[in-house]
Amino acid sequence: MLTMGVEEEFLLLAPDGAVVPSAPRVARLAAAGDQIKPEFLSCQLETTTAVCTSLDRLRRELVRLRSRAADAASRAGASLVAVGTPPFAAGPLDAVTDEARYRDLAGRFPGAVAAGGTCACQVHIGVPDRDLAVEVLARIRPWLPALLALTVNSPFAGDRDTGWASYRFHLQQRWPTFRPPGAWAGAVRYDRVVGSLVSAGAALDRSGVYFLARLSERYPTVEIRVADACLGVPDTVFFAGVVRALVATLIDEARRNITTLPIPTGLVDAHLITAAHGQVRIPRSRTPGDDSPAGGAVARLMAKVTPALAASGDAEDVFAGLERLRRDGTGADRQRRAWERAGSPTDFVDFLAGATTSVAKAHK
């Protein structure tokens, strides 16, 4: 059973939708050590789960951390919201957290500071063999657009509908290394590429190489970074289950020397843009063979991971999540419906905060 862990990023919003630059204070109030800490901008908070082997354990971790972070945010006069971009053009949107590394990042990449206010869901899957992990990165490239399509959750920015389902993805392209990983032959080659990007000034350091999937610099894991912050805990659990099953499948294929057709990076990029625009649909049913325009990429992904889901015992949970996604829509879909209903920014912030912590409250 592959281990997994999740890093979730959140925004702190005032009732009127303005970002609240109080992440350092909220982290102190939460008193959870490195499990709840400030992020790049001072209106951002990050949570990090413990290492988990089951989706049930992961769910409990996510509930606990969201609940604790939301309570601390409330005491600091803010709401914790899980969205990919700040929906309103209010507050200090470019206030960098007062830490040396973050100040250096802002100085090196000033044009990317606005993109620093975006929030992601990063799933780590344990793969201690670094050569095998690099093989997983090569094999995961064609599946990144479908993974993004499952998690789009940032349609609004600057008080308007941007036309994107993941405006975060659009903004993040301001970072030079925000791109799919290459098909590299082993960890030595991977390390050379990462080192050359740092030497060329495209990244501040190795941790600042922001491939959409990469080897973690802190843990013996493959880190999938393509997803927007997930609106609710069930969304995160569903996504993590899909990612773990996909990595397990790719490991099995690599060990059995199953060859895959190379896919040009330009084509991966084009499919990612299509997914970020919300044009990759969720299949109408859980039928693996549904290759219709309404759900081809996601249906093929689900068909690919179904054997691994069955082997891990995660199939029921994950396909229930897929059905919920089919019924209720993506985070971007749900945000748009709430935006239409909201009579004020306060109403919309209340919706986001409620969606972020509803499961957490139910489990308290």
N, C-alpha and C positions, 0 to 999 in steps of 0.2 A: 504494500500500500504506500503510494507516494505521499510524503508529507506536504502540507500547504500552509501558507500564511497570507494575510492580506493587509496591505497598507491602504487606508482610506483617507482622502483629503476632503475637508469641509470648509465652507465659508461661514463667517460670523456676520450676521445682518441685523441692523436695527429694524424696528417696526415699519419705518418708512422705506425700507429697502436699501438704505445706505450701508456700505461695508463698515464694520466696526474694527478698528485696529487694536484689538485687545487680546490677540492670541497668546502672548507671553503671560498675561495675567490669568487667562482662562486655564492655561496649562498648569500654572501654579495652584490654582483653586482645585483643579482635578486631582492633583497630587498622585499621578499614576506613573511617574518616571518617564522613561523613553516610550512608553505605550501611548502617551498623549503629549504632543509637543507642538510648538509653533512651526510653521512652514516658511517658505520664501518671503511671502508678504505677510504683514502683521495682522491681516484679516483672515488668515488661513490657519487651520489646525489639522494636524495629522494624527491618526491613530494607527497602531500596529498590533495585530493580534499575536498571541502565542502561537507556537508551532502546533498544527492540528493534524490529526489523521482521519477525522470523520467530519461530514458536513454538519452533524448535530453539534459537535464541539465548536466548530467554526461559527455556527449560528449563535451559540451562547456567548462566545467571545465578542462578536460584533454587537450583539444586544447590550452586553455589559459596557463596552467602550463607548458606544453611542449614547447610552443613558448617562454615563458619568460625564462625558464631554458636554452633553446638552444641559445637564444640571449646572455644571460650572459656568457655561456660557450664560445661562439665565441669571446666575448670581452676578455676572459682569454686565448685565443689561443687554444681552444679545441673544439671537436665536441661532442655533446650529442648523445649517442646511447643507444637504448633499446634492449639489448641482455642479455642472462643469464650468460655468462662467457666472460672474456677477450679473444678475439680470437688469440692474438699474445703474444709471450713471451718477451715483451719489456716494459721497464719502471719499476718503483718501485711497483711491484705487491703486496708487503706485507707492504706498508706504512700505518700504522694505524692512523686514525684521532686523533688529539691531544685533546681528551676529557677523563676525568677520567674513565667513564664507559667503553669506548672502550679500554683504556689501561688495565683495569682490565680484560676484556674479553680475550684480547690477552695473558695476563699473565696466566690466568687460563686454557685456551685451545689453547696452541701454535700450536698444530697440525691442528687446525681448521682455522687458519688465512688465509690459501690459499682459503678455502671455503668461507671466509668472502668477497671475491671479486666477489661473485656471486650476481645476481640481480633477484628480484622476482616481481610479481604483486600480491598484497594482497587486497582481496575484503572483506569489512566489510558490514554485513547486520544487521540492527537493530533488536535485540531480547532482550528487557529489562528484561524479566522474566528469571533469571539465571538457574532455574531448567529446564525450557523449552529449553533454549539454550544448556544445557548439553545433553538433549535428542536429539537435532538436531545433535550434534557432534557424538553421537552413531549411528544415522541413516545415516549419510553422509559417513561413513567409506567405504561402498562398491562402492561409486561413485567417490572416490578420483582418481583412475587410469584414468577414463574417463576424468575427469577435467584436469588432467595433460596432457593427450593425445591431448586435444584441444589447449594447450599452449606451447608445446615443442619449445624452441627457443635458444638452446645453443649447437650446434654440434661441434663448434671449440674451441680449447684451445691450447696454445703452438705452434702456427703456423701450426696446423694439424687438420684434421678431426678426432675426437675422436672415431667415431663409434656410439656415443650416439646421440639421438635427444635432450635430456636434460642432458648434462654433468653436469649442475648445480645440478640436483637431486643427481647424483653420489657423487659429492663433498660435498654436504650438509650433507651427512650421517656421516661425521666426527664429527658433533655436536651430543652429546649424546641424546638429546631430539628431534631430527629431525625424527619423526615417527608419524604414525597415532594416533589419540586420541583413548582412550579406550571407552568401552561401560559402562560408569559409571552411577550409580543411583543417580542423583541429584547433585546440586552445592556443597553440603557439602563434598561429596566423591571426586568430582573434585578438590576442594580446598585442601583436604588432600593429594591427589596425587601430585599436583603441589608443595605443601609445602615440601613433603618428597623428591622430586627431588632436590629442592634447598638445603635442609638440607644435602643431601647425596653428594653435590658438583657436581651434573650433570648439574646444571644451576647456573649462577651467582645470579640471582634473579628471581622473578616471570615473569617479562617481557622477561627473557632469556630462558623460556621454549618454545621451537620452534615446538610444535605440528603442523602437517600439517593443522589442523583446531583446533581452540582454542577459549576460551573466551578472548576477548581483556581486557588488564589490564587498558586501558585508556578510553574506550568507552563501552556503553551498547550494544555490538555487538558480533556476531559470526564472527570470522576472518578466512577466507579461505586462506591458505598460500602455497598451493601446486604448484602454477603456476610459470613458468618462467616469467621474464619480457616480455611483449607483444611487438612485433616489431612495430606495428602501432596503432594509436588511434582506428580504427575500430575493431582491434583484442581485445583490452581491453574492449570496449563497448559490444561486442558480449559476451565475457566471463562473464562480470559482469551481463548481462541479464540472462545468463544461471544459474549463481550461485544464483541470487535472486529468480528465479523461482524454483530452486531446494530447497532452504531453505523454501520457502513458501509451497511447496508440503510436505516437511518433517514435518513442523509445523502442517499442516492440518492432516496428518496421526497420529501424536502424540496426537493431541487433540481428534481424533476419536478412539484412542486406537487400531489402526491397528498394528498388530504384524508383525515383520520382522524376518526372519531367521538369527540367529547369524552367523557371518563370522569370521573365525580365523584370527588373526593378521598376521600370516605367509602367509596366502593366499592373504590378502590385499597387503602385502609387495611384494609378487611375481608378482602380477598384476601391481603394481607401477613400478617395474623394467622393465617389458614388455613395459609399456607405455613410460618410459624414454628412452628405446632403439628405440622408434618410431615404434613399432610393433602393436600398436592399430590404426587401420585405420579409416579414416573418411568415413561415408557411401556414397555410390554412388548416393543416392537420399535422399530426406527428408522423405521417407516413414518410419513411425515409426516401422513397422514390419520387417525392414531389419536386420536380425540376421546373415547375412553372415559373414565369417571370415574377410571380408574387412571392416566391420563397426559395428560389433555386440555391443560392449560396448558403443560406442558413440550413436548408433542408439537407444539403450535401454534408455540411459540417455535422449535423446531428446524426446522420446515417453513419458517418465515419466513427463517431465516438460511442455509438450505442453498445458495441461489444464490451468496451472498457467500462462503461457505466454499469452494465450488467455484472461484470466481474467484481467491481468494487461495491456493489449494493447500492449505488447512487441513482439508478435509473428512475425509480419512482419519484424521488425528490426533484431530479432535474427535469423530467418530462412534465411534472406538475408545474414547474417554473416556466417551461416553454408554453404550456397551455395558458397560464396566467398572462404571459407576455402577448400571446396571440389574442386573448380576450381583452386585456386592458391597454395594450400598446406599450411602446417603449417609454422610458422616462421623458423623452422629448414630447411624445404624444400626450402623455398625462399632463405635462406642464402646459402645453398649448390649450388643452381643455380647461384647465384651472385658470389660465390667463383670461380666457373668454368670459368665465364666470365671475372673476374677481371684480369687485367694485372699486378697489383701491390697491395701492402697493401693499398696504398692511394685510389685506385679505390674501394676496398672493404669497407674502412671506409666511403667513399663518399656514397656508397649504403646504409650502415647502418644509417648514419646521415639523408639521404634523406627519408628513410622509417620511421624513428622516427618522423620526423617533417613535412612530406608532407601534411597531413591534416591540421596541424597547420598553415602552410604557406597559404594554400588555404582559410582559414577562417580569415586571418588578414585584 
